[in-house]
Amino acid sequence: MPFYNKAGNIPNKRHVVFRKKDNSLYQEELVGTQGFSGNSSLVYHLYPPTIVTRIESSISLEPKIAVKKGMKARSFKTFDVEGNPDYVKSRKTLLVNNDLHISIAAPQKSTSYFYKNADADELIFIHKGSGLLKTLYGNIPFEYGDYLTIPRGTIYKMEFDSEDNKHLVVESFSPVTLPRRYRNDYGQLLEHSPFCERDFKIPADLETHDEHGEFDVMIKKQGILYHYVYGTHPFDAVGWDGYHYPYAFSIHNFEPITGRLHMPPPIHQTFEGNNFVICSFVPRMYDYHPQAIPAPYHHSNIDSDELLYYVDGDFMSRNNIEKGQITLHPGGIPHGPHPGAIERSIGKKETNEIAVMIDPFKPMMITEEALKLEVKDYYKSWITQPEKILQNGTR
């Protein structure tokens, strides 16, 4: 995050004596990434965050790759994934490369354990459901349309309001940040940014748990899920400050950038990481030149794959698309609107579509879980008779 925050009680200086009422010391912990050069926060615990009483068995979460290389347009219906009461087991990893993993999840129950991803920052898009993200830094309520950004190493729990939850999950092996072009030299979001600091939900209602016992923390590292048991409650912080903390941003707060003629995809960018960007398509006015074609022009993805996750509304450039469907258009070949979409778009004034786009700059590999959800022969969906398009703009 580009701005500083703090909560609870902290001393006036870093790394100095800070005592409890009984004269024992609070336990200071620096939490950060990128070897002390990235964003970090200082957290003050009641007890050392190192009291491990035992380590239980571990399991592998490594995805099974079905297609390592390929250049075929594909689509997947992710709402076909069945719900699972276990938070971690509900995740089905669909697409992977060395920079990020993309999963779908349908968790049904609030977690009885705590969870920490020590491999990757997590960006969780809430497609269905609502609840409360509970962390060491405080709590964040979430609902439909929220992006939850959880930095690696953050221990958290999710409490759900119902069993009907659908999540799109991006695991990034580099920090997830806001685009540099939206910020000034001091980190403040500029006037042309499609969002501002007021749009972000940051942790609130810091809860300090002074509890001893057995606390299960599931830790993911190098694709393995380790079961740690700690002797004190993980949320025992009395205060913290810094730049490293979870936050939420609603896709509904993204202010679209429009133009007289069709604007390129970077205007939709919301987040970025090493070798990928994430964009938000939201309801907006279409191009206002009298001869404008609102549908996107055909374009070649030479440098990146393009993934679109369809959330809601009528996505103008695609035929027969359902909520929760993912399309994958691989780098190296052109793609564009489905047959009839260009003609249909002419004269339209606005769109109510909502979608999340992920552009990885390195090819994605496809997992066995993804193939279970694949739409057969999606790559053939552009086949039609040219003369019919010219006559009436339909298939």
N, C-alpha and C positions, 0 to 999 in steps of 0.2 A: 504494500500500500504506500502511497506517496505522502501520507501525513501521520503525524505523531499523535499517540493517544496514551492515556493512563487511567488507572482505576484503583480504588482502595487506598491503602496506606503504604507509602514508600519513604525511605530516608532522603535527606536533602542532597546527598552525594552518592555516587556509585561506589560499591566495594568498600563501604565503611561499616562500623559497628552499628547494628540495628537490633535492639533487644525487645523481648516480650516483657510483660508485666512481672513474670517470675525471674527475670534477669537472664534467661537463656536466649541464645541468638536465634533470630529468624534465619532461614537457610536461603541464600541467594543462588539463583540459577540463571545463566545466560542461555537463552533459546534462540538459535539462529541457523542460517544456512550459508553455504558458499565460503566456508572456512574463515569466519569472522569478518568477511568483507561484504556480505549481503545484509539484508534487513535482519534485525534482531530485537528482542525484548528482554528486559531483566524482570524476573519473577521472584517474589519473596514468599517462601513456603513456611508453614508451621514446622515441618519435619523434612529431613533430607529426602530428595526425590529418588533415592537409590536403595530403598529398603525392600529388596526382593526376598521373599520367604521361600519360594520354590519356582521351578520352571517345569511345566507340564509338557506333554507331547506336542509336536508340531506337525503341520500338514502343508502340502504344496498347493499353491494357488496359481502356478505357472500355466498360462493358456496353452492349449494344444493347437499348434498351427496346422491348418489344412492346405492353405495356398500361400507359398512363400513369395512367388512372383506371378504377376499377371497384369493384363491390360484390357480388362473387360469391365464395362459398366455393370454394376450390380445394385440390387436393392434388397432391403431386409425389413420385415414387419416385426418390430420389437414388441408390440403389444401382445404378441403371441407367447411371450415369456410368462410362465406361471409364477404366481407369488410364492414367497418363501418366508417362513417366520424368522429365520436367522438372517441378520443384517448382512454379514459378509457373504454367506452362501447364496444370498439372493442375487448377487452380482454375476452377470454373464459377460465375460470379455469377448468382444466381437472383432476388433481391429487393433493391431499393434505395430509399432516400430520402436526404434531405440530412443525416441523422444517422448512418446506418449502412448498410453493405452486407452481405448474407448470401450466403455461397458454400458450395459443396460441393467437396471435393477428394479425389482418389485418387492421391497421388504414389507412384511405384514405386521411385524411386532416391534415394539421398542426394545432396544438392546438391554439385556441383563448384564452384559459385560461392557467394558470400556474398549475403545478401538484406537489404534495409532498406526498411521501409514508412515513408516520411516524411509520409504523408497521415493515417494512422490507427493507433490502438492496435489490436492484433489479439488476439482471444480465440479460441483454437483448441480445439475439443472433440475429443478422440481417441476415435473410435468403434471403430476397429479398428487394430491395430498397436502397436508400441512402439519406443523408440529413445532418442536423446540430443539435447537441445536445447543447442547450443554457442553461447555468447555472450561478449562482452567481459567480462561480470561473472562468468563461470564457467559450469558445466554443470548441466543439470537433466535427469535421466532421466524419461521419460514412458511411460505405458502406457494401456491401455483405461480409459476413464472420467475421464481427467485433462482439466481445463481448463488450457491454457497461456495465460497473460496476458503479452503482449509489448508494452511501451510503444512508441509511435511513436519512430522514430529509432534503435531498437536494431538493430544489425547482428547477424545470426545465421545459423547453419547448422543443418539437421536431418539427423541420421544415423538411418536406419531399420534395424531388425533383419530386416525381410523386405520383399517387394514388395506385400504385401496391407495397404494402409493406407486408412482412410476417415476424413475430417476434416469437421467442421462449422466454418466460419470466419465470425466476426463481425468486421468492420472498423468501428471506432467513431471518428468524427471529433471526439469529446471523450474525455477520460480515462475509462477503465473503472475503477470504484471499488467498494468494498464499501458496502452500504447504511448510511446515516448512523445509522439507528435502532439498529443493532447495536453502535455505538461510543460510548464516553464522550467527554467534552470533550478528552481527551488522546490519543484515537485507539485506546485499548485496546478490544478486543472484550469486550462485556459478557456476563454469565452467561446471559442469555436468548438469546444469538446461537446459531444452529444450527451454528456452527463456531468454532474458536479458533485462535490463532496457531500452535499445535503442528501443525495440519492442513496447513500450507502448506509446499511444497518450494521453497526458495530456492536461488540459484546456489551451487555448491560447486566445489571443485577448480579454483581459478583457474589458468589456464594462460597464462603470459607467453611470447609468440612473438617472439623477436628475429630477424626474417627480412626480407630485402630481396628484391625480385623484381617479379613482376606478379600482382596479386591482383584478381580480378574481383568487383566489388560491383554487384549489380543494385538500383537505387533506384527505388521507386515514388513519384511525386509528381504530383498533379493528374491521376491516371488514366494517366500515361505511365510506361513502364518505361525508365529510363536505365541505360546500361551504362558504369560508371566503372571505370577501371583505376588502382589505387593502387600506390605503390612500396614500401610496407611492409605487413606483416601487420596486418589490422584488430584482431586480438586481442593487442595488445602492452601491455596494462595490467599494472602491477606492484601496483596497489591501487586501491580506490575506497571511498567511503562515501556514504550518503544514503538517500533514500526512493524513488528512481526505478530500477527494475530488474525483470527478468522473474521470474515465479514460476509455480508449478503448484499446483492444488487439485483433488483427486479428488472427483467427484460421490459416490463411495462414502463420503466423510467428511462429507457433509451430514447433519446430524441432524434428522429431520423433526419438525415441531411438529404435534401432534395435539390433538383436542378431543372433547368428548362429542357434539357435533353438527358438521356439515360446516363446515370452515374455509375462508375465502376464499383465492384464489390468492396474495396477498402473503406468506403464511406460507412459500411456497416460494422467495422471492426470494434470489438469491445474489450478483448483480452489478447495477450500474446505470451508465448513462451519460446524456448529455443526451437527453431525450425517449425513453428506452427503459429497460426492465428485463429481466433474464435470471433465470429461475427453474429450480430443479432438482426434478423429481419422482423420488422414490426409494422403495424398499420401506419400508412403514410399517404400523402398526396402523390399522384403520379406526375411525370414530366409535363410541363405546361407549354411547350412549343406547339403551335397548331398542327404541325405534321409529325409530332413525336410518336415513336413506337415505344410504349412502356415496357414491353417484353424485353428481356435481356438478349443482346445479340449473341450469335454463335461465337464461342471462344475456345481456344486451345489451351488446355492445362499442360503446359510443357514443364513447368518447374514444380508443380504440386498436384497432389490429389485434391479432390473437392468432395467433402461429405456434407450433406444437408439432412438435418433431423427436423421432421415436420411436426409442428406443435399444434397449430390451430388455424382455422380460417381456410379460405380457398386459395391454394398456392397457384398463382396465375400461369406459371410457365410449365406446369406438370399436369398430365392427365392421370386420373384414377389413383390419386395419392391419398393415403389414410393417415390419421394421427399416429404418431410414434414410428412412422416409416422412415428409414434411412436410405438415401441414395449415395452411391460411391461412384464418382466419375474419375477414373485414374489419369494421372499425368501422361502426356504423350499423344493423346488423341482429342479431337475437338468434341464439344458437346454444346447443346443449346436447348431452346424450348421444344416441347413436344409438338407434334403435328397439330396445326390449328391454333396454337397458343399465340403466335405473333398477330394473326388477323383478329383474334378475339380481344387482344389487348388494346387495339387502336380505338381511340375515343374514350377509353376508360379514364376516370378521374382519380380513383383511389383504390387502395387494396387493404384488406383486413387480415392479411396473412401474418402468421407468426412462425418463425423457424430459427434454428440455431445452425450456423455453418461452421465447419472446422476445416481449415486448409492446412494439411501437413505438407512440408516441403520435401519430405522423404517418403517413398512408397510405403503403403500400409500392407501388412500381411493379414490374411483372413483366417479366423479360427474355426474349429469344428463347431463351436456354439453358433457362430454366425451362419454357417451353411444350413443349420436346422431351420433358420428363419428366412432363407433366401426366397425372393420372388423369382420364379422360373422365367428365363429368357427375357429379363428386363432389358438387356442390351438391344433387343429387337423392337423395342417399343416406339422407335422413330420411323418404322416402315409404314408407308402409306402411298397413295396414288397422287402424284404432284398436281394433276389436273383438278382433283377434288378440292385441294386446298385453295387453288386459284378461284374456283367457282363459289365456294361458300365458307371457306375457312374452317371446315370440320373434316373429321376423318371419313 
